[in-house]
Amino acid sequence: MAQLIYHSEDDDDRSESPFDKTIREIADSDSVWLVCPYISPNYLRSILANTDEWRVITAVLNRCKA
C-alpha cells in the first residue's frame, strides 16, 4: 500500500522525522525492499539491523572525470 509521508505545517514536534519513523516501522518486518536514490551505509545498517531479509535498490553515481 502506498502512503504519502510529509512534514505537516501544524506539526510542532520536529524532533522526530516522519520519514525516519515510517522507515523504521517498515524495517521491523521480516522482509524489506528499500528503494532510495541516496542512502548512507550507516543509516542502512541501522534500519536493517533487525530485518531477516532485505533488498536495496539505489543509485550509484560515478562523478570522476575521465
PDB file of N, CA, C and O in Angstrom:
ATOM      1  N   MET A   1       0.842  -1.175   0.000  1.00  0.00           N
ATOM      2  CA  MET A   1       0.000   0.000   0.000  1.00  0.00           C
ATOM      3  C   MET A   1       0.888   1.238   0.000  1.00  0.00           C
ATOM      4  O   MET A   1       1.805   1.333   0.816  1.00  0.00           O
ATOM      5  N   ALA A   2       0.641   2.171  -0.881  1.00  0.00           N
ATOM      6  CA  ALA A   2       1.386   3.424  -0.948  1.00  0.00           C
ATOM      7  C   ALA A   2       0.814   4.414   0.061  1.00  0.00           C
ATOM      8  O   ALA A   2      -0.394   4.475   0.285  1.00  0.00           O
ATOM      9  N   GLN A   3       1.705   5.177   0.656  1.00  0.00           N
ATOM     10  CA  GLN A   3       1.287   6.170   1.637  1.00  0.00           C
ATOM     11  C   GLN A   3       2.173   7.398   1.478  1.00  0.00           C
ATOM     12  O   GLN A   3       3.395   7.268   1.406  1.00  0.00           O
ATOM     13  N   LEU A   4       1.586   8.577   1.421  1.00  0.00           N
ATOM     14  CA  LEU A   4       2.327   9.823   1.327  1.00  0.00           C
ATOM     15  C   LEU A   4       2.775  10.244   2.718  1.00  0.00           C
ATOM     16  O   LEU A   4       1.949  10.404   3.617  1.00  0.00           O
ATOM     17  N   ILE A   5       4.077  10.426   2.900  1.00  0.00           N
ATOM     18  CA  ILE A   5       4.642  10.849   4.178  1.00  0.00           C
ATOM     19  C   ILE A   5       5.186  12.258   3.992  1.00  0.00           C
ATOM     20  O   ILE A   5       5.906  12.525   3.029  1.00  0.00           O
ATOM     21  N   TYR A   6       4.851  13.152   4.897  1.00  0.00           N
ATOM     22  CA  TYR A   6       5.285  14.538   4.769  1.00  0.00           C
ATOM     23  C   TYR A   6       5.338  15.202   6.133  1.00  0.00           C
ATOM     24  O   TYR A   6       4.763  14.714   7.106  1.00  0.00           O
ATOM     25  N   HIS A   7       6.043  16.330   6.183  1.00  0.00           N
ATOM     26  CA  HIS A   7       6.045  17.166   7.387  1.00  0.00           C
ATOM     27  C   HIS A   7       4.812  18.047   7.340  1.00  0.00           C
ATOM     28  O   HIS A   7       4.604  18.772   6.367  1.00  0.00           O
ATOM     29  N   SER A   8       4.003  17.994   8.368  1.00  0.00           N
ATOM     30  CA  SER A   8       2.806  18.817   8.446  1.00  0.00           C
ATOM     31  C   SER A   8       3.179  20.222   8.916  1.00  0.00           C
ATOM     32  O   SER A   8       4.060  20.388   9.760  1.00  0.00           O
ATOM     33  N   GLU A   9       2.511  21.220   8.370  1.00  0.00           N
ATOM     34  CA  GLU A   9       2.736  22.599   8.818  1.00  0.00           C
ATOM     35  C   GLU A   9       2.312  22.775  10.275  1.00  0.00           C
ATOM     36  O   GLU A   9       2.844  23.634  10.977  1.00  0.00           O
ATOM     37  N   ASP A  10       1.355  21.961  10.730  1.00  0.00           N
ATOM     38  CA  ASP A  10       0.855  22.057  12.094  1.00  0.00           C
ATOM     39  C   ASP A  10       1.674  21.236  13.083  1.00  0.00           C
ATOM     40  O   ASP A  10       1.421  21.279  14.287  1.00  0.00           O
ATOM     41  N   ASP A  11       2.644  20.495  12.585  1.00  0.00           N
ATOM     42  CA  ASP A  11       3.438  19.615  13.429  1.00  0.00           C
ATOM     43  C   ASP A  11       4.427  20.429  14.264  1.00  0.00           C
ATOM     44  O   ASP A  11       5.395  20.978  13.738  1.00  0.00           O
ATOM     45  N   ASP A  12       4.171  20.497  15.557  1.00  0.00           N
ATOM     46  CA  ASP A  12       5.041  21.247  16.465  1.00  0.00           C
ATOM     47  C   ASP A  12       6.265  20.438  16.880  1.00  0.00           C
ATOM     48  O   ASP A  12       7.290  21.010  17.250  1.00  0.00           O
ATOM     49  N   ASP A  13       6.164  19.114  16.820  1.00  0.00           N
ATOM     50  CA  ASP A  13       7.255  18.243  17.246  1.00  0.00           C
ATOM     51  C   ASP A  13       8.148  17.908  16.055  1.00  0.00           C
ATOM     52  O   ASP A  13       7.856  16.987  15.292  1.00  0.00           O
ATOM     53  N   ARG A  14       9.225  18.650  15.902  1.00  0.00           N
ATOM     54  CA  ARG A  14      10.164  18.429  14.800  1.00  0.00           C
ATOM     55  C   ARG A  14      11.352  17.566  15.238  1.00  0.00           C
ATOM     56  O   ARG A  14      12.321  17.416  14.494  1.00  0.00           O
ATOM     57  N   SER A  15      11.276  17.001  16.447  1.00  0.00           N
ATOM     58  CA  SER A  15      12.387  16.205  16.955  1.00  0.00           C
ATOM     59  C   SER A  15      12.509  14.865  16.249  1.00  0.00           C
ATOM     60  O   SER A  15      13.603  14.306  16.174  1.00  0.00           O
ATOM     61  N   GLU A  16      11.400  14.336  15.729  1.00  0.00           N
ATOM     62  CA  GLU A  16      11.427  13.048  15.046  1.00  0.00           C
ATOM     63  C   GLU A  16      10.909  13.224  13.621  1.00  0.00           C
ATOM     64  O   GLU A  16       9.807  13.729  13.405  1.00  0.00           O
ATOM     65  N   SER A  17      11.710  12.805  12.666  1.00  0.00           N
ATOM     66  CA  SER A  17      11.316  12.892  11.271  1.00  0.00           C
ATOM     67  C   SER A  17      10.217  11.875  10.974  1.00  0.00           C
ATOM     68  O   SER A  17      10.362  10.704  11.324  1.00  0.00           O
ATOM     69  N   PRO A  18       9.126  12.292  10.340  1.00  0.00           N
ATOM     70  CA  PRO A  18       8.085  11.324   9.974  1.00  0.00           C
ATOM     71  C   PRO A  18       8.609  10.305   8.958  1.00  0.00           C
ATOM     72  O   PRO A  18       8.112   9.180   8.892  1.00  0.00           O
ATOM     73  N   PHE A  19       9.606  10.695   8.171  1.00  0.00           N
ATOM     74  CA  PHE A  19      10.201   9.773   7.203  1.00  0.00           C
ATOM     75  C   PHE A  19      10.971   8.677   7.926  1.00  0.00           C
ATOM     76  O   PHE A  19      10.800   7.494   7.632  1.00  0.00           O
ATOM     77  N   ASP A  20      11.818   9.070   8.871  1.00  0.00           N
ATOM     78  CA  ASP A  20      12.606   8.100   9.635  1.00  0.00           C
ATOM     79  C   ASP A  20      11.698   7.178  10.445  1.00  0.00           C
ATOM     80  O   ASP A  20      11.930   5.970  10.500  1.00  0.00           O
ATOM     81  N   LYS A  21      10.671   7.740  11.071  1.00  0.00           N
ATOM     82  CA  LYS A  21       9.740   6.939  11.865  1.00  0.00           C
ATOM     83  C   LYS A  21       9.068   5.866  11.008  1.00  0.00           C
ATOM     84  O   LYS A  21       8.982   4.708  11.417  1.00  0.00           O
ATOM     85  N   THR A  22       8.597   6.246   9.829  1.00  0.00           N
ATOM     86  CA  THR A  22       7.919   5.300   8.946  1.00  0.00           C
ATOM     87  C   THR A  22       8.880   4.240   8.416  1.00  0.00           C
ATOM     88  O   THR A  22       8.532   3.060   8.362  1.00  0.00           O
ATOM     89  N   ILE A  23      10.074   4.647   8.028  1.00  0.00           N
ATOM     90  CA  ILE A  23      11.077   3.688   7.539  1.00  0.00           C
ATOM     91  C   ILE A  23      11.398   2.664   8.614  1.00  0.00           C
ATOM     92  O   ILE A  23      11.485   1.472   8.322  1.00  0.00           O
ATOM     93  N   ARG A  24      11.574   3.105   9.843  1.00  0.00           N
ATOM     94  CA  ARG A  24      11.909   2.178  10.932  1.00  0.00           C
ATOM     95  C   ARG A  24      10.742   1.238  11.256  1.00  0.00           C
ATOM     96  O   ARG A  24      10.970   0.078  11.602  1.00  0.00           O
ATOM     97  N   GLU A  25       9.509   1.714  11.150  1.00  0.00           N
ATOM     98  CA  GLU A  25       8.341   0.848  11.361  1.00  0.00           C
ATOM     99  C   GLU A  25       8.282  -0.239  10.285  1.00  0.00           C
ATOM    100  O   GLU A  25       8.007  -1.400  10.585  1.00  0.00           O
ATOM    101  N   ILE A  26       8.536   0.138   9.053  1.00  0.00           N
ATOM    102  CA  ILE A  26       8.526  -0.831   7.957  1.00  0.00           C
ATOM    103  C   ILE A  26       9.676  -1.816   8.101  1.00  0.00           C
ATOM    104  O   ILE A  26       9.507  -3.010   7.853  1.00  0.00           O
ATOM    105  N   ALA A  27      10.834  -1.328   8.498  1.00  0.00           N
ATOM    106  CA  ALA A  27      12.027  -2.174   8.611  1.00  0.00           C
ATOM    107  C   ALA A  27      11.922  -3.202   9.730  1.00  0.00           C
ATOM    108  O   ALA A  27      12.714  -4.143   9.767  1.00  0.00           O
ATOM    109  N   ASP A  28      10.977  -3.049  10.633  1.00  0.00           N
ATOM    110  CA  ASP A  28      10.782  -4.028  11.702  1.00  0.00           C
ATOM    111  C   ASP A  28      10.089  -5.297  11.201  1.00  0.00           C
ATOM    112  O   ASP A  28       9.922  -6.245  11.967  1.00  0.00           O
ATOM    113  N   SER A  29       9.685  -5.331   9.935  1.00  0.00           N
ATOM    114  CA  SER A  29       9.040  -6.526   9.396  1.00  0.00           C
ATOM    115  C   SER A  29      10.091  -7.553   8.983  1.00  0.00           C
ATOM    116  O   SER A  29      11.290  -7.286   9.055  1.00  0.00           O
ATOM    117  N   ASP A  30       9.639  -8.721   8.552  1.00  0.00           N
ATOM    118  CA  ASP A  30      10.550  -9.805   8.194  1.00  0.00           C
ATOM    119  C   ASP A  30      11.302  -9.565   6.896  1.00  0.00           C
ATOM    120  O   ASP A  30      12.455  -9.972   6.760  1.00  0.00           O
ATOM    121  N   SER A  31      10.652  -8.905   5.939  1.00  0.00           N
ATOM    122  CA  SER A  31      11.243  -8.709   4.622  1.00  0.00           C
ATOM    123  C   SER A  31      11.060  -7.260   4.200  1.00  0.00           C
ATOM    124  O   SER A  31       9.950  -6.730   4.255  1.00  0.00           O
ATOM    125  N   VAL A  32      12.149  -6.614   3.778  1.00  0.00           N
ATOM    126  CA  VAL A  32      12.106  -5.197   3.422  1.00  0.00           C
ATOM    127  C   VAL A  32      12.732  -4.994   2.053  1.00  0.00           C
ATOM    128  O   VAL A  32      13.816  -5.503   1.771  1.00  0.00           O
ATOM    129  N   TRP A  33      12.041  -4.250   1.212  1.00  0.00           N
ATOM    130  CA  TRP A  33      12.601  -3.784  -0.051  1.00  0.00           C
ATOM    131  C   TRP A  33      12.681  -2.274   0.061  1.00  0.00           C
ATOM    132  O   TRP A  33      11.659  -1.612   0.239  1.00  0.00           O
ATOM    133  N   LEU A  34      13.863  -1.728  -0.040  1.00  0.00           N
ATOM    134  CA  LEU A  34      14.079  -0.293   0.115  1.00  0.00           C
ATOM    135  C   LEU A  34      14.534   0.287  -1.218  1.00  0.00           C
ATOM    136  O   LEU A  34      15.551  -0.130  -1.771  1.00  0.00           O
ATOM    137  N   VAL A  35      13.773   1.250  -1.728  1.00  0.00           N
ATOM    138  CA  VAL A  35      14.127   1.929  -2.967  1.00  0.00           C
ATOM    139  C   VAL A  35      14.428   3.370  -2.613  1.00  0.00           C
ATOM    140  O   VAL A  35      13.547   4.118  -2.188  1.00  0.00           O
ATOM    141  N   CYS A  36      15.679   3.749  -2.794  1.00  0.00           N
ATOM    142  CA  CYS A  36      16.110   5.082  -2.380  1.00  0.00           C
ATOM    143  C   CYS A  36      17.294   5.501  -3.251  1.00  0.00           C
ATOM    144  O   CYS A  36      18.257   4.744  -3.378  1.00  0.00           O
ATOM    145  N   PRO A  37      17.241   6.690  -3.852  1.00  0.00           N
ATOM    146  CA  PRO A  37      18.349   7.086  -4.713  1.00  0.00           C
ATOM    147  C   PRO A  37      19.651   7.326  -3.940  1.00  0.00           C
ATOM    148  O   PRO A  37      20.732   7.087  -4.477  1.00  0.00           O
ATOM    149  N   TYR A  38      19.567   7.786  -2.714  1.00  0.00           N
ATOM    150  CA  TYR A  38      20.761   8.082  -1.928  1.00  0.00           C
ATOM    151  C   TYR A  38      20.515   7.642  -0.486  1.00  0.00           C
ATOM    152  O   TYR A  38      19.536   8.055   0.135  1.00  0.00           O
ATOM    153  N   ILE A  39      21.400   6.811   0.039  1.00  0.00           N
ATOM    154  CA  ILE A  39      21.278   6.373   1.428  1.00  0.00           C
ATOM    155  C   ILE A  39      22.683   6.070   1.938  1.00  0.00           C
ATOM    156  O   ILE A  39      23.491   5.468   1.232  1.00  0.00           O
ATOM    157  N   SER A  40      22.961   6.482   3.143  1.00  0.00           N
ATOM    158  CA  SER A  40      24.300   6.246   3.687  1.00  0.00           C
ATOM    159  C   SER A  40      24.396   4.818   4.214  1.00  0.00           C
ATOM    160  O   SER A  40      23.406   4.269   4.699  1.00  0.00           O
ATOM    161  N   PRO A  41      25.574   4.216   4.124  1.00  0.00           N
ATOM    162  CA  PRO A  41      25.748   2.852   4.643  1.00  0.00           C
ATOM    163  C   PRO A  41      25.424   2.741   6.139  1.00  0.00           C
ATOM    164  O   PRO A  41      24.865   1.732   6.569  1.00  0.00           O
ATOM    165  N   ASN A  42      25.761   3.754   6.933  1.00  0.00           N
ATOM    166  CA  ASN A  42      25.474   3.708   8.370  1.00  0.00           C
ATOM    167  C   ASN A  42      23.979   3.715   8.645  1.00  0.00           C
ATOM    168  O   ASN A  42      23.505   2.961   9.494  1.00  0.00           O
ATOM    169  N   TYR A  43      23.230   4.552   7.942  1.00  0.00           N
ATOM    170  CA  TYR A  43      21.781   4.590   8.124  1.00  0.00           C
ATOM    171  C   TYR A  43      21.160   3.278   7.667  1.00  0.00           C
ATOM    172  O   TYR A  43      20.264   2.749   8.324  1.00  0.00           O
ATOM    173  N   LEU A  44      21.630   2.757   6.552  1.00  0.00           N
ATOM    174  CA  LEU A  44      21.127   1.482   6.047  1.00  0.00           C
ATOM    175  C   LEU A  44      21.340   0.371   7.068  1.00  0.00           C
ATOM    176  O   LEU A  44      20.425  -0.409   7.331  1.00  0.00           O
ATOM    177  N   ARG A  45      22.532   0.291   7.644  1.00  0.00           N
ATOM    178  CA  ARG A  45      22.806  -0.725   8.672  1.00  0.00           C
ATOM    179  C   ARG A  45      21.883  -0.556   9.879  1.00  0.00           C
ATOM    180  O   ARG A  45      21.401  -1.542  10.436  1.00  0.00           O
ATOM    181  N   SER A  46      21.641   0.686  10.279  1.00  0.00           N
ATOM    182  CA  SER A  46      20.815   0.916  11.468  1.00  0.00           C
ATOM    183  C   SER A  46      19.362   0.501  11.270  1.00  0.00           C
ATOM    184  O   SER A  46      18.738  -0.020  12.194  1.00  0.00           O
ATOM    185  N   ILE A  47      18.814   0.727  10.071  1.00  0.00           N
ATOM    186  CA  ILE A  47      17.404   0.381   9.870  1.00  0.00           C
ATOM    187  C   ILE A  47      17.200  -1.088   9.522  1.00  0.00           C
ATOM    188  O   ILE A  47      16.101  -1.615   9.696  1.00  0.00           O
ATOM    189  N   LEU A  48      18.232  -1.748   9.036  1.00  0.00           N
ATOM    190  CA  LEU A  48      18.084  -3.150   8.643  1.00  0.00           C
ATOM    191  C   LEU A  48      18.663  -4.119   9.663  1.00  0.00           C
ATOM    192  O   LEU A  48      18.730  -5.321   9.404  1.00  0.00           O
ATOM    193  N   ALA A  49      19.077  -3.621  10.804  1.00  0.00           N
ATOM    194  CA  ALA A  49      19.710  -4.464  11.823  1.00  0.00           C
ATOM    195  C   ALA A  49      18.800  -5.594  12.300  1.00  0.00           C
ATOM    196  O   ALA A  49      19.288  -6.687  12.586  1.00  0.00           O
ATOM    197  N   ASN A  50      17.501  -5.361  12.392  1.00  0.00           N
ATOM    198  CA  ASN A  50      16.563  -6.361  12.914  1.00  0.00           C
ATOM    199  C   ASN A  50      15.717  -7.011  11.827  1.00  0.00           C
ATOM    200  O   ASN A  50      14.692  -7.624  12.122  1.00  0.00           O
ATOM    201  N   THR A  51      16.135  -6.882  10.584  1.00  0.00           N
ATOM    202  CA  THR A  51      15.375  -7.417   9.461  1.00  0.00           C
ATOM    203  C   THR A  51      16.015  -8.711   8.983  1.00  0.00           C
ATOM    204  O   THR A  51      17.232  -8.778   8.814  1.00  0.00           O
ATOM    205  N   ASP A  52      15.203  -9.739   8.766  1.00  0.00           N
ATOM    206  CA  ASP A  52      15.727 -11.032   8.326  1.00  0.00           C
ATOM    207  C   ASP A  52      16.142 -11.040   6.856  1.00  0.00           C
ATOM    208  O   ASP A  52      17.168 -11.621   6.502  1.00  0.00           O
ATOM    209  N   GLU A  53      15.359 -10.405   6.014  1.00  0.00           N
ATOM    210  CA  GLU A  53      15.615 -10.411   4.575  1.00  0.00           C
ATOM    211  C   GLU A  53      15.411  -9.013   4.033  1.00  0.00           C
ATOM    212  O   GLU A  53      14.428  -8.354   4.372  1.00  0.00           O
ATOM    213  N   TRP A  54      16.338  -8.545   3.184  1.00  0.00           N
ATOM    214  CA  TRP A  54      16.189  -7.209   2.628  1.00  0.00           C
ATOM    215  C   TRP A  54      16.831  -7.104   1.258  1.00  0.00           C
ATOM    216  O   TRP A  54      17.719  -7.880   0.905  1.00  0.00           O
ATOM    217  N   ARG A  55      16.364  -6.126   0.495  1.00  0.00           N
ATOM    218  CA  ARG A  55      16.923  -5.774  -0.810  1.00  0.00           C
ATOM    219  C   ARG A  55      16.958  -4.266  -0.895  1.00  0.00           C
ATOM    220  O   ARG A  55      16.059  -3.586  -0.399  1.00  0.00           O
ATOM    221  N   VAL A  56      17.989  -3.746  -1.520  1.00  0.00           N
ATOM    222  CA  VAL A  56      18.129  -2.299  -1.679  1.00  0.00           C
ATOM    223  C   VAL A  56      18.311  -1.983  -3.158  1.00  0.00           C
ATOM    224  O   VAL A  56      19.134  -2.593  -3.839  1.00  0.00           O
ATOM    225  N   ILE A  57      17.542  -1.037  -3.635  1.00  0.00           N
ATOM    226  CA  ILE A  57      17.682  -0.516  -4.994  1.00  0.00           C
ATOM    227  C   ILE A  57      18.058   0.949  -4.830  1.00  0.00           C
ATOM    228  O   ILE A  57      17.304   1.728  -4.248  1.00  0.00           O
ATOM    229  N   THR A  58      19.212   1.315  -5.337  1.00  0.00           N
ATOM    230  CA  THR A  58      19.707   2.670  -5.139  1.00  0.00           C
ATOM    231  C   THR A  58      20.493   3.131  -6.355  1.00  0.00           C
ATOM    232  O   THR A  58      20.771   2.339  -7.255  1.00  0.00           O
ATOM    233  N   ALA A  59      20.848   4.395  -6.385  1.00  0.00           N
ATOM    234  CA  ALA A  59      21.656   4.947  -7.469  1.00  0.00           C
ATOM    235  C   ALA A  59      23.112   5.004  -7.016  1.00  0.00           C
ATOM    236  O   ALA A  59      23.414   5.439  -5.905  1.00  0.00           O
ATOM    237  N   VAL A  60      23.988   4.565  -7.878  1.00  0.00           N
ATOM    238  CA  VAL A  60      25.417   4.699  -7.627  1.00  0.00           C
ATOM    239  C   VAL A  60      25.961   5.542  -8.760  1.00  0.00           C
ATOM    240  O   VAL A  60      25.935   5.148  -9.926  1.00  0.00           O
ATOM    241  N   LEU A  61      26.448   6.700  -8.393  1.00  0.00           N
ATOM    242  CA  LEU A  61      26.923   7.635  -9.411  1.00  0.00           C
ATOM    243  C   LEU A  61      28.440   7.717  -9.383  1.00  0.00           C
ATOM    244  O   LEU A  61      29.044   7.780  -8.312  1.00  0.00           O
ATOM    245  N   ASN A  62      29.044   7.717 -10.535  1.00  0.00           N
ATOM    246  CA  ASN A  62      30.477   7.895 -10.652  1.00  0.00           C
ATOM    247  C   ASN A  62      30.707   9.299 -11.174  1.00  0.00           C
ATOM    248  O   ASN A  62      30.416   9.589 -12.334  1.00  0.00           O
ATOM    249  N   ARG A  63      31.218  10.157 -10.337  1.00  0.00           N
ATOM    250  CA  ARG A  63      31.419  11.555 -10.720  1.00  0.00           C
ATOM    251  C   ARG A  63      32.871  11.845 -11.075  1.00  0.00           C
ATOM    252  O   ARG A  63      33.268  13.009 -11.134  1.00  0.00           O
ATOM    253  N   CYS A  64      33.658  10.827 -11.307  1.00  0.00           N
ATOM    254  CA  CYS A  64      35.053  11.014 -11.665  1.00  0.00           C
ATOM    255  C   CYS A  64      35.156  11.487 -13.113  1.00  0.00           C
ATOM    256  O   CYS A  64      34.430  11.022 -13.992  1.00  0.00           O
ATOM    257  N   LYS A  65      36.063  12.408 -13.331  1.00  0.00           N
ATOM    258  CA  LYS A  65      36.285  12.885 -14.693  1.00  0.00           C
ATOM    259  C   LYS A  65      37.281  11.969 -15.387  1.00  0.00           C
ATOM    260  O   LYS A  65      38.274  11.546 -14.795  1.00  0.00           O
ATOM    261  N   ALA A  66      37.005  11.674 -16.633  1.00  0.00           N
ATOM    262  CA  ALA A  66      37.892  10.793 -17.405  1.00  0.00           C
ATOM    263  C   ALA A  66      39.070  11.547 -17.952  1.00  0.00           C
ATOM    264  O   ALA A  66      39.919  10.962 -18.625  1.00  0.00           O
TER     265      ALA A  66
END
